Amino acid sequence: MSPGGRLLLNPDLIRAPMESIDYVITHELCHLLIPSHSRRFYELEESVMPDWEKHKQRLERIMA
Ligand SMILES: [Zn+2]
């Protein structure tokens, strides 16, 4: 997310599985409510997408 609230996605994401793209968008939308990677942020992210870590790790493997 940009400071102005604009969501920009890496075009390489198109290679990622849909679940990983959902993870990225979920992560960025959570930043609309909580800008920092605080404990509250991860609690929010987990409440929206309980298996977010699995999708994050898969995405990191694909994008490496
Ligand atoms: Zn973040």
N, CA, C, O and the ligand as a Tripos MOL2 file, in Angstrom:
@<TRIPOS>MOLECULE
protein
  257   255    65     0     0
PROTEIN
NO_CHARGES

@<TRIPOS>ATOM
      1 N           0.8610   -1.1870    0.0000 N.3       1 MET1
      2 CA          0.0000    0.0000    0.0000 C.3       1 MET1
      3 C           0.8960    1.2350    0.0000 C.2       1 MET1
      4 O           1.8910    1.3070    0.7210 O.2       1 MET1
      5 N           0.5160    2.1930   -0.8210 N.am      2 SER2
      6 CA          1.2320    3.4620   -0.7860 C.3       2 SER2
      7 C           0.6830    4.2850    0.3790 C.2       2 SER2
      8 O          -0.4110    4.0120    0.8740 O.2       2 SER2
      9 N           1.4510    5.3040    0.8200 N.am      3 PRO3
     10 CA          0.9390    6.1430    1.9140 C.3       3 PRO3
     11 C          -0.4180    6.7740    1.5820 C.2       3 PRO3
     12 O          -1.1980    7.0740    2.4860 O.2       3 PRO3
     13 N          -0.6970    6.9730    0.3190 N.am      4 GLY4
     14 CA         -1.9930    7.5450   -0.0770 C.3       4 GLY4
     15 C          -3.1050    6.5220   -0.1690 C.2       4 GLY4
     16 O          -4.2240    6.8470   -0.5640 O.2       4 GLY4
     17 N          -2.7950    5.2560    0.2050 N.am      5 GLY5
     18 CA         -3.8280    4.2330    0.2110 C.3       5 GLY5
     19 C          -4.0260    3.5610   -1.1380 C.2       5 GLY5
     20 O          -5.0560    2.9330   -1.3790 O.2       5 GLY5
     21 N          -3.0300    3.6940   -2.0250 N.am      6 ARG6
     22 CA         -3.1380    3.0710   -3.3420 C.3       6 ARG6
     23 C          -2.5050    1.6760   -3.2860 C.2       6 ARG6
     24 O          -1.3860    1.5010   -2.8050 O.2       6 ARG6
     25 N          -3.2450    0.7020   -3.7870 N.am      7 LEU7
     26 CA         -2.7650   -0.6810   -3.7780 C.3       7 LEU7
     27 C          -2.0870   -0.9870   -5.1040 C.2       7 LEU7
     28 O          -2.7230   -0.9810   -6.1570 O.2       7 LEU7
     29 N          -0.7720   -1.2590   -5.0390 N.am      8 LEU8
     30 CA         -0.0020   -1.6040   -6.2320 C.3       8 LEU8
     31 C           0.4640   -3.0470   -6.0970 C.2       8 LEU8
     32 O           1.0370   -3.4240   -5.0740 O.2       8 LEU8
     33 N           0.2200   -3.8560   -7.1250 N.am      9 LEU9
     34 CA          0.6110   -5.2600   -7.0830 C.3       9 LEU9
     35 C           1.7590   -5.5160   -8.0460 C.2       9 LEU9
     36 O           1.8180   -4.9460   -9.1360 O.2       9 LEU9
     37 N           2.6680   -6.3820   -7.6260 N.am     10 ASN10
     38 CA          3.7840   -6.7970   -8.4640 C.3      10 ASN10
     39 C           3.2290   -7.5990   -9.6460 C.2      10 ASN10
     40 O           2.5280   -8.5880   -9.4340 O.2      10 ASN10
     41 N           3.5290   -7.1920  -10.8880 N.am     11 PRO11
     42 CA          2.9940   -7.9230  -12.0530 C.3      11 PRO11
     43 C           3.4280   -9.3860  -12.0890 C.2      11 PRO11
     44 O           2.7460  -10.2120  -12.6940 O.2      11 PRO11
     45 N           4.5620   -9.7230  -11.4460 N.am     12 ASP12
     46 CA          5.0140  -11.1230  -11.4050 C.3      12 ASP12
     47 C           4.0450  -12.0120  -10.6240 C.2      12 ASP12
     48 O           4.1040  -13.2380  -10.7190 O.2      12 ASP12
     49 N           3.1550  -11.3880   -9.8540 N.am     13 LEU13
     50 CA          2.1610  -12.1480   -9.0830 C.3      13 LEU13
     51 C           1.2870  -13.0070   -9.9820 C.2      13 LEU13
     52 O           0.7080  -13.9930   -9.5280 O.2      13 LEU13
     53 N           1.1880  -12.6390  -11.2610 N.am     14 ILE14
     54 CA          0.3210  -13.3750  -12.1840 C.3      14 ILE14
     55 C           0.7540  -14.8350  -12.2910 C.2      14 ILE14
     56 O          -0.0430  -15.6960  -12.6650 O.2      14 ILE14
     57 N           2.0250  -15.1140  -11.9600 N.am     15 ARG15
     58 CA          2.5420  -16.4880  -12.0070 C.3      15 ARG15
     59 C           2.1490  -17.2890  -10.7670 C.2      15 ARG15
     60 O           2.2840  -18.5120  -10.7410 O.2      15 ARG15
     61 N           1.6700  -16.6000   -9.7560 N.am     16 ALA16
     62 CA          1.3980  -17.2500   -8.4680 C.3      16 ALA16
     63 C           0.0180  -17.9050   -8.4580 C.2      16 ALA16
     64 O          -0.8700  -17.5030   -9.2100 O.2      16 ALA16
     65 N          -0.1580  -18.9180   -7.6010 N.am     17 PRO17
     66 CA         -1.4840  -19.5310   -7.4570 C.3      17 PRO17
     67 C          -2.4870  -18.5020   -6.9080 C.2      17 PRO17
     68 O          -2.1190  -17.5490   -6.2210 O.2      17 PRO17
     69 N          -3.7410  -18.7270   -7.2330 N.am     18 MET18
     70 CA         -4.8050  -17.8000   -6.8140 C.3      18 MET18
     71 C          -4.7860  -17.5610   -5.3050 C.2      18 MET18
     72 O          -5.0030  -16.4380   -4.8480 O.2      18 MET18
     73 N          -4.5250  -18.6240   -4.5270 N.am     19 GLU19
     74 CA         -4.5310  -18.4850   -3.0610 C.3      19 GLU19
     75 C          -3.4250  -17.5350   -2.6000 C.2      19 GLU19
     76 O          -3.5930  -16.7950   -1.6300 O.2      19 GLU19
     77 N          -2.3010  -17.5660   -3.3010 N.am     20 SER20
     78 CA         -1.2060  -16.6770   -2.9290 C.3      20 SER20
     79 C          -1.5430  -15.2280   -3.2850 C.2      20 SER20
     80 O          -1.1940  -14.3030   -2.5520 O.2      20 SER20
     81 N          -2.2150  -15.0430   -4.4030 N.am     21 ILE21
     82 CA         -2.6550  -13.6910   -4.7840 C.3      21 ILE21
     83 C          -3.6710  -13.1900   -3.7560 C.2      21 ILE21
     84 O          -3.6300  -12.0310   -3.3430 O.2      21 ILE21
     85 N          -4.5850  -14.0780   -3.3460 N.am     22 ASP22
     86 CA         -5.5630  -13.7150   -2.3020 C.3      22 ASP22
     87 C          -4.8380  -13.3060   -1.0240 C.2      22 ASP22
     88 O          -5.2360  -12.3550   -0.3510 O.2      22 ASP22
     89 N          -3.7640  -14.0370   -0.6950 N.am     23 TYR23
     90 CA         -2.9980  -13.7040    0.5050 C.3      23 TYR23
     91 C          -2.4250  -12.2900    0.4070 C.2      23 TYR23
     92 O          -2.5330  -11.5090    1.3520 O.2      23 TYR23
     93 N          -1.8220  -11.9650   -0.7240 N.am     24 VAL24
     94 CA         -1.2060  -10.6380   -0.8930 C.3      24 VAL24
     95 C          -2.2690   -9.5410   -0.7710 C.2      24 VAL24
     96 O          -2.0570   -8.5310   -0.0990 O.2      24 VAL24
     97 N          -3.3990   -9.7490   -1.4200 N.am     25 ILE25
     98 CA         -4.4520   -8.7260   -1.3700 C.3      25 ILE25
     99 C          -5.0170   -8.6110    0.0510 C.2      25 ILE25
    100 O          -5.2670   -7.5100    0.5400 O.2      25 ILE25
    101 N          -5.2160   -9.7670    0.7070 N.am     26 THR26
    102 CA         -5.6950   -9.7460    2.1000 C.3      26 THR26
    103 C          -4.7170   -8.9850    2.9840 C.2      26 THR26
    104 O          -5.1130   -8.1450    3.7910 O.2      26 THR26
    105 N          -3.4210   -9.2950    2.8170 N.am     27 HIS27
    106 CA         -2.3860   -8.6310    3.6100 C.3      27 HIS27
    107 C          -2.4490   -7.1140    3.4130 C.2      27 HIS27
    108 O          -2.4240   -6.3460    4.3750 O.2      27 HIS27
    109 N          -2.5300   -6.7090    2.1680 N.am     28 GLU28
    110 CA         -2.5360   -5.2630    1.8810 C.3      28 GLU28
    111 C          -3.8170   -4.6000    2.3770 C.2      28 GLU28
    112 O          -3.7760   -3.4700    2.8640 O.2      28 GLU28
    113 N          -4.9470   -5.2810    2.2610 N.am     29 LEU29
    114 CA         -6.2010   -4.6920    2.7620 C.3      29 LEU29
    115 C          -6.1750   -4.5620    4.2820 C.2      29 LEU29
    116 O          -6.7400   -3.6140    4.8290 O.2      29 LEU29
    117 N          -5.5280   -5.5000    4.9690 N.am     30 CYS30
    118 CA         -5.3860   -5.3780    6.4280 C.3      30 CYS30
    119 C          -4.5870   -4.1240    6.7730 C.2      30 CYS30
    120 O          -4.8110   -3.5000    7.8090 O.2      30 CYS30
    121 N          -3.6500   -3.7630    5.8900 N.am     31 HIS31
    122 CA         -2.8660   -2.5500    6.1300 C.3      31 HIS31
    123 C          -3.7200   -1.2840    6.0550 C.2      31 HIS31
    124 O          -3.3150   -0.2410    6.5690 O.2      31 HIS31
    125 N          -4.8770   -1.3570    5.4330 N.am     32 LEU32
    126 CA         -5.7740   -0.1910    5.4330 C.3      32 LEU32
    127 C          -6.2120    0.1380    6.8600 C.2      32 LEU32
    128 O          -6.4240    1.3000    7.2050 O.2      32 LEU32
    129 N          -6.3450   -0.9140    7.6870 N.am     33 LEU33
    130 CA         -6.7810   -0.7150    9.0750 C.3      33 LEU33
    131 C          -5.6010   -0.5350   10.0140 C.2      33 LEU33
    132 O          -5.6550    0.2680   10.9460 O.2      33 LEU33
    133 N          -4.5260   -1.2910    9.7630 N.am     34 ILE34
    134 CA         -3.3500   -1.2600   10.6460 C.3      34 ILE34
    135 C          -2.1010   -1.1700    9.7730 C.2      34 ILE34
    136 O          -1.7030   -2.1710    9.1770 O.2      34 ILE34
    137 N          -1.4770   -0.0050    9.6840 N.am     35 PRO35
    138 CA         -0.3430    0.1860    8.7760 C.3      35 PRO35
    139 C           0.9000   -0.6380    9.1300 C.2      35 PRO35
    140 O           1.6190   -1.0640    8.2270 O.2      35 PRO35
    141 N           1.1660   -0.8690   10.3910 N.am     36 SER36
    142 CA          2.4120   -1.5340   10.7840 C.3      36 SER36
    143 C           2.2210   -3.0460   10.8860 C.2      36 SER36
    144 O           1.0960   -3.5430   10.9350 O.2      36 SER36
    145 N           3.3480   -3.7690   10.9180 N.am     37 HIS37
    146 CA          3.3090   -5.2070   11.1300 C.3      37 HIS37
    147 C           3.3350   -5.4880   12.6290 C.2      37 HIS37
    148 O           4.2470   -6.1390   13.1390 O.2      37 HIS37
    149 N           2.3430   -4.9980   13.3050 N.am     38 SER38
    150 CA          2.2540   -5.1840   14.7520 C.3      38 SER38
    151 C           1.5260   -6.4890   15.0650 C.2      38 SER38
    152 O           1.0020   -7.1600   14.1750 O.2      38 SER38
    153 N           1.5080   -6.8230   16.3320 N.am     39 ARG39
    154 CA          0.7920   -8.0220   16.7570 C.3      39 ARG39
    155 C          -0.6890   -7.9330   16.3700 C.2      39 ARG39
    156 O          -1.2970   -8.9160   15.9450 O.2      39 ARG39
    157 N          -1.2460   -6.7420   16.5270 N.am     40 ARG40
    158 CA         -2.6530   -6.5300   16.1610 C.3      40 ARG40
    159 C          -2.8810   -6.7870   14.6720 C.2      40 ARG40
    160 O          -3.9000   -7.3460   14.2660 O.2      40 ARG40
    161 N          -1.9050   -6.3630   13.8740 N.am     41 PHE41
    162 CA         -2.0120   -6.5760   12.4260 C.3      41 PHE41
    163 C          -2.1180   -8.0710   12.1290 C.2      41 PHE41
    164 O          -2.9960   -8.5040   11.3830 O.2      41 PHE41
    165 N          -1.2010   -8.8640   12.7280 N.am     42 TYR42
    166 CA         -1.2010  -10.3070   12.4380 C.3      42 TYR42
    167 C          -2.4430  -10.9890   13.0120 C.2      42 TYR42
    168 O          -2.9190  -11.9730   12.4460 O.2      42 TYR42
    169 N          -2.9700  -10.4870   14.1170 N.am     43 GLU43
    170 CA         -4.2230  -11.0380   14.6450 C.3      43 GLU43
    171 C          -5.3600  -10.7890   13.6590 C.2      43 GLU43
    172 O          -6.2090  -11.6520   13.4360 O.2      43 GLU43
    173 N          -5.3580   -9.5880   13.0730 N.am     44 LEU44
    174 CA         -6.3870   -9.2660   12.0740 C.3      44 LEU44
    175 C          -6.2300  -10.1600   10.8520 C.2      44 LEU44
    176 O          -7.1980  -10.7490   10.3710 O.2      44 LEU44
    177 N          -5.0020  -10.2550   10.3580 N.am     45 GLU45
    178 CA         -4.7380  -11.0590    9.1670 C.3      45 GLU45
    179 C          -5.1680  -12.5160    9.4010 C.2      45 GLU45
    180 O          -5.7650  -13.1490    8.5310 O.2      45 GLU45
    181 N          -4.8500  -13.0270   10.5960 N.am     46 GLU46
    182 CA         -5.2020  -14.4130   10.9140 C.3      46 GLU46
    183 C          -6.7130  -14.5950   11.0190 C.2      46 GLU46
    184 O          -7.2340  -15.6570   10.6760 O.2      46 GLU46
    185 N          -7.4210  -13.5710   11.4900 N.am     47 SER47
    186 CA         -8.8770  -13.6830   11.6070 C.3      47 SER47
    187 C          -9.5360  -13.7130   10.2300 C.2      47 SER47
    188 O         -10.5900  -14.3230   10.0500 O.2      47 SER47
    189 N          -8.9050  -13.0460    9.2610 N.am     48 VAL48
    190 CA         -9.4570  -13.0000    7.9020 C.3      48 VAL48
    191 C          -9.0210  -14.2290    7.1080 C.2      48 VAL48
    192 O          -9.8080  -14.8020    6.3550 O.2      48 VAL48
    193 N          -7.7470  -14.6330    7.2850 N.am     49 MET49
    194 CA         -7.1760  -15.7550    6.5210 C.3      49 MET49
    195 C          -6.3340  -16.5910    7.4770 C.2      49 MET49
    196 O          -5.1270  -16.3730    7.5910 O.2      49 MET49
    197 N          -6.9710  -17.5630    8.1780 N.am     50 PRO50
    198 CA         -6.2560  -18.3260    9.2100 C.3      50 PRO50
    199 C          -5.0030  -19.0430    8.6980 C.2      50 PRO50
    200 O          -4.0610  -19.2420    9.4640 O.2      50 PRO50
    201 N          -4.9740  -19.4320    7.4270 N.am     51 ASP51
    202 CA         -3.8150  -20.1620    6.8980 C.3      51 ASP51
    203 C          -2.8900  -19.2600    6.0760 C.2      51 ASP51
    204 O          -2.2490  -19.7190    5.1300 O.2      51 ASP51
    205 N          -2.8240  -17.9930    6.4370 N.am     52 TRP52
    206 CA         -2.0300  -17.0280    5.6650 C.3      52 TRP52
    207 C          -0.5570  -17.4060    5.5830 C.2      52 TRP52
    208 O           0.0910  -17.1430    4.5700 O.2      52 TRP52
    209 N          -0.0150  -18.0230    6.6410 N.am     53 GLU53
    210 CA          1.4210  -18.3430    6.6280 C.3      53 GLU53
    211 C           1.7580  -19.3710    5.5480 C.2      53 GLU53
    212 O           2.8120  -19.3040    4.9150 O.2      53 GLU53
    213 N           0.8570  -20.3100    5.3530 N.am     54 LYS54
    214 CA          1.0590  -21.3310    4.3230 C.3      54 LYS54
    215 C           1.1390  -20.6600    2.9410 C.2      54 LYS54
    216 O           2.0030  -20.9910    2.1280 O.2      54 LYS54
    217 N           0.2340  -19.7220    2.6930 N.am     55 HIS55
    218 CA          0.2130  -19.0430    1.3900 C.3      55 HIS55
    219 C           1.4140  -18.1260    1.2260 C.2      55 HIS55
    220 O           1.9480  -17.9840    0.1260 O.2      55 HIS55
    221 N           1.8370  -17.5070    2.3150 N.am     56 LYS56
    222 CA          3.0200  -16.6380    2.2650 C.3      56 LYS56
    223 C           4.2600  -17.4500    1.9090 C.2      56 LYS56
    224 O           5.0370  -17.0580    1.0380 O.2      56 LYS56
    225 N           4.4410  -18.5850    2.5880 N.am     57 GLN57
    226 CA          5.6150  -19.4270    2.3270 C.3      57 GLN57
    227 C           5.6040  -19.9600    0.8930 C.2      57 GLN57
    228 O           6.6440  -20.0230    0.2370 O.2      57 GLN57
    229 N           4.4320  -20.3360    0.4220 N.am     58 ARG58
    230 CA          4.3390  -20.8440   -0.9600 C.3      58 ARG58
    231 C           4.6990  -19.7350   -1.9470 C.2      58 ARG58
    232 O           5.4200  -19.9610   -2.9190 O.2      58 ARG58
    233 N           4.1940  -18.5560   -1.6840 N.am     59 LEU59
    234 CA          4.4790  -17.4170   -2.5640 C.3      59 LEU59
    235 C           5.9720  -17.0980   -2.5730 C.2      59 LEU59
    236 O           6.5480  -16.8280   -3.6270 O.2      59 LEU59
    237 N           6.5880  -17.1310   -1.4050 N.am     60 GLU60
    238 CA          8.0220  -16.8390   -1.3250 C.3      60 GLU60
    239 C           8.8470  -17.8630   -2.1040 C.2      60 GLU60
    240 O           9.8560  -17.5170   -2.7180 O.2      60 GLU60
    241 N           8.4150  -19.1120   -2.0760 N.am     61 ARG61
    242 CA          9.1210  -20.1500   -2.8500 C.3      61 ARG61
    243 C           8.9820  -19.8840   -4.3550 C.2      61 ARG61
    244 O           9.9430  -20.0290   -5.1120 O.2      61 ARG61
    245 N           7.7840  -19.4960   -4.7720 N.am     62 ILE62
    246 CA          7.5190  -19.2730   -6.1990 C.3      62 ILE62
    247 C           8.2610  -18.0490   -6.7090 C.2      62 ILE62
    248 O           8.7880  -18.0510   -7.8210 O.2      62 ILE62
    249 N           8.3000  -17.0060   -5.8950 N.am     63 MET63
    250 CA          8.8670  -15.7280   -6.3400 C.3      63 MET63
    251 C          10.3900  -15.6720   -6.1570 C.2      63 MET63
    252 O          11.0280  -14.7160   -6.6000 O.2      63 MET63
    253 N          10.9730  -16.6780   -5.5150 N.am     64 ALA64
    254 CA         12.4310  -16.6610   -5.2680 C.3      64 ALA64
    255 C          13.2190  -16.7900   -6.5670 C.2      64 ALA64
    256 O          14.4500  -16.7930   -6.5440 O.2      64 ALA64
    257 ZN          2.7540   -5.7570    5.1760 Zn       65 ZN65
@<TRIPOS>BOND
     1     1     2 1
     2     2     3 1
     3     3     4 2
     4     3     5 am
     5     5     6 1
     6     6     7 1
     7     7     8 2
     8     7     9 am
     9     9    10 1
    10    10    11 1
    11    11    12 2
    12    11    13 am
    13    13    14 1
    14    14    15 1
    15    15    16 2
    16    15    17 am
    17    17    18 1
    18    18    19 1
    19    19    20 2
    20    19    21 am
    21    21    22 1
    22    22    23 1
    23    23    24 2
    24    23    25 am
    25    25    26 1
    26    26    27 1
    27    27    28 2
    28    27    29 am
    29    29    30 1
    30    30    31 1
    31    31    32 2
    32    31    33 am
    33    33    34 1
    34    34    35 1
    35    35    36 2
    36    35    37 am
    37    37    38 1
    38    38    39 1
    39    39    40 2
    40    39    41 am
    41    41    42 1
    42    42    43 1
    43    43    44 2
    44    43    45 am
    45    45    46 1
    46    46    47 1
    47    47    48 2
    48    47    49 am
    49    49    50 1
    50    50    51 1
    51    51    52 2
    52    51    53 am
    53    53    54 1
    54    54    55 1
    55    55    56 2
    56    55    57 am
    57    57    58 1
    58    58    59 1
    59    59    60 2
    60    59    61 am
    61    61    62 1
    62    62    63 1
    63    63    64 2
    64    63    65 am
    65    65    66 1
    66    66    67 1
    67    67    68 2
    68    67    69 am
    69    69    70 1
    70    70    71 1
    71    71    72 2
    72    71    73 am
    73    73    74 1
    74    74    75 1
    75    75    76 2
    76    75    77 am
    77    77    78 1
    78    78    79 1
    79    79    80 2
    80    79    81 am
    81    81    82 1
    82    82    83 1
    83    83    84 2
    84    83    85 am
    85    85    86 1
    86    86    87 1
    87    87    88 2
    88    87    89 am
    89    89    90 1
    90    90    91 1
    91    91    92 2
    92    91    93 am
    93    93    94 1
    94    94    95 1
    95    95    96 2
    96    95    97 am
    97    97    98 1
    98    98    99 1
    99    99   100 2
   100    99   101 am
   101   101   102 1
   102   102   103 1
   103   103   104 2
   104   103   105 am
   105   105   106 1
   106   106   107 1
   107   107   108 2
   108   107   109 am
   109   109   110 1
   110   110   111 1
   111   111   112 2
   112   111   113 am
   113   113   114 1
   114   114   115 1
   115   115   116 2
   116   115   117 am
   117   117   118 1
   118   118   119 1
   119   119   120 2
   120   119   121 am
   121   121   122 1
   122   122   123 1
   123   123   124 2
   124   123   125 am
   125   125   126 1
   126   126   127 1
   127   127   128 2
   128   127   129 am
   129   129   130 1
   130   130   131 1
   131   131   132 2
   132   131   133 am
   133   133   134 1
   134   134   135 1
   135   135   136 2
   136   135   137 am
   137   137   138 1
   138   138   139 1
   139   139   140 2
   140   139   141 am
   141   141   142 1
   142   142   143 1
   143   143   144 2
   144   143   145 am
   145   145   146 1
   146   146   147 1
   147   147   148 2
   148   147   149 am
   149   149   150 1
   150   150   151 1
   151   151   152 2
   152   151   153 am
   153   153   154 1
   154   154   155 1
   155   155   156 2
   156   155   157 am
   157   157   158 1
   158   158   159 1
   159   159   160 2
   160   159   161 am
   161   161   162 1
   162   162   163 1
   163   163   164 2
   164   163   165 am
   165   165   166 1
   166   166   167 1
   167   167   168 2
   168   167   169 am
   169   169   170 1
   170   170   171 1
   171   171   172 2
   172   171   173 am
   173   173   174 1
   174   174   175 1
   175   175   176 2
   176   175   177 am
   177   177   178 1
   178   178   179 1
   179   179   180 2
   180   179   181 am
   181   181   182 1
   182   182   183 1
   183   183   184 2
   184   183   185 am
   185   185   186 1
   186   186   187 1
   187   187   188 2
   188   187   189 am
   189   189   190 1
   190   190   191 1
   191   191   192 2
   192   191   193 am
   193   193   194 1
   194   194   195 1
   195   195   196 2
   196   195   197 am
   197   197   198 1
   198   198   199 1
   199   199   200 2
   200   199   201 am
   201   201   202 1
   202   202   203 1
   203   203   204 2
   204   203   205 am
   205   205   206 1
   206   206   207 1
   207   207   208 2
   208   207   209 am
   209   209   210 1
   210   210   211 1
   211   211   212 2
   212   211   213 am
   213   213   214 1
   214   214   215 1
   215   215   216 2
   216   215   217 am
   217   217   218 1
   218   218   219 1
   219   219   220 2
   220   219   221 am
   221   221   222 1
   222   222   223 1
   223   223   224 2
   224   223   225 am
   225   225   226 1
   226   226   227 1
   227   227   228 2
   228   227   229 am
   229   229   230 1
   230   230   231 1
   231   231   232 2
   232   231   233 am
   233   233   234 1
   234   234   235 1
   235   235   236 2
   236   235   237 am
   237   237   238 1
   238   238   239 1
   239   239   240 2
   240   239   241 am
   241   241   242 1
   242   242   243 1
   243   243   244 2
   244   243   245 am
   245   245   246 1
   246   246   247 1
   247   247   248 2
   248   247   249 am
   249   249   250 1
   250   250   251 1
   251   251   252 2
   252   251   253 am
   253   253   254 1
   254   254   255 1
   255   255   256 2
@<TRIPOS>SUBSTRUCTURE
     1 MET1         2 RESIDUE 1 A MET
     2 SER2         6 RESIDUE 1 A SER
     3 PRO3        10 RESIDUE 1 A PRO
     4 GLY4        14 RESIDUE 1 A GLY
     5 GLY5        18 RESIDUE 1 A GLY
     6 ARG6        22 RESIDUE 1 A ARG
     7 LEU7        26 RESIDUE 1 A LEU
     8 LEU8        30 RESIDUE 1 A LEU
     9 LEU9        34 RESIDUE 1 A LEU
    10 ASN10       38 RESIDUE 1 A ASN
    11 PRO11       42 RESIDUE 1 A PRO
    12 ASP12       46 RESIDUE 1 A ASP
    13 LEU13       50 RESIDUE 1 A LEU
    14 ILE14       54 RESIDUE 1 A ILE
    15 ARG15       58 RESIDUE 1 A ARG
    16 ALA16       62 RESIDUE 1 A ALA
    17 PRO17       66 RESIDUE 1 A PRO
    18 MET18       70 RESIDUE 1 A MET
    19 GLU19       74 RESIDUE 1 A GLU
    20 SER20       78 RESIDUE 1 A SER
    21 ILE21       82 RESIDUE 1 A ILE
    22 ASP22       86 RESIDUE 1 A ASP
    23 TYR23       90 RESIDUE 1 A TYR
    24 VAL24       94 RESIDUE 1 A VAL
    25 ILE25       98 RESIDUE 1 A ILE
    26 THR26      102 RESIDUE 1 A THR
    27 HIS27      106 RESIDUE 1 A HIS
    28 GLU28      110 RESIDUE 1 A GLU
    29 LEU29      114 RESIDUE 1 A LEU
    30 CYS30      118 RESIDUE 1 A CYS
    31 HIS31      122 RESIDUE 1 A HIS
    32 LEU32      126 RESIDUE 1 A LEU
    33 LEU33      130 RESIDUE 1 A LEU
    34 ILE34      134 RESIDUE 1 A ILE
    35 PRO35      138 RESIDUE 1 A PRO
    36 SER36      142 RESIDUE 1 A SER
    37 HIS37      146 RESIDUE 1 A HIS
    38 SER38      150 RESIDUE 1 A SER
    39 ARG39      154 RESIDUE 1 A ARG
    40 ARG40      158 RESIDUE 1 A ARG
    41 PHE41      162 RESIDUE 1 A PHE
    42 TYR42      166 RESIDUE 1 A TYR
    43 GLU43      170 RESIDUE 1 A GLU
    44 LEU44      174 RESIDUE 1 A LEU
    45 GLU45      178 RESIDUE 1 A GLU
    46 GLU46      182 RESIDUE 1 A GLU
    47 SER47      186 RESIDUE 1 A SER
    48 VAL48      190 RESIDUE 1 A VAL
    49 MET49      194 RESIDUE 1 A MET
    50 PRO50      198 RESIDUE 1 A PRO
    51 ASP51      202 RESIDUE 1 A ASP
    52 TRP52      206 RESIDUE 1 A TRP
    53 GLU53      210 RESIDUE 1 A GLU
    54 LYS54      214 RESIDUE 1 A LYS
    55 HIS55      218 RESIDUE 1 A HIS
    56 LYS56      222 RESIDUE 1 A LYS
    57 GLN57      226 RESIDUE 1 A GLN
    58 ARG58      230 RESIDUE 1 A ARG
    59 LEU59      234 RESIDUE 1 A LEU
    60 GLU60      238 RESIDUE 1 A GLU
    61 ARG61      242 RESIDUE 1 A ARG
    62 ILE62      246 RESIDUE 1 A ILE
    63 MET63      250 RESIDUE 1 A MET
    64 ALA64      254 RESIDUE 1 A ALA
    65 ZN65       257 GROUP 0 **** ****
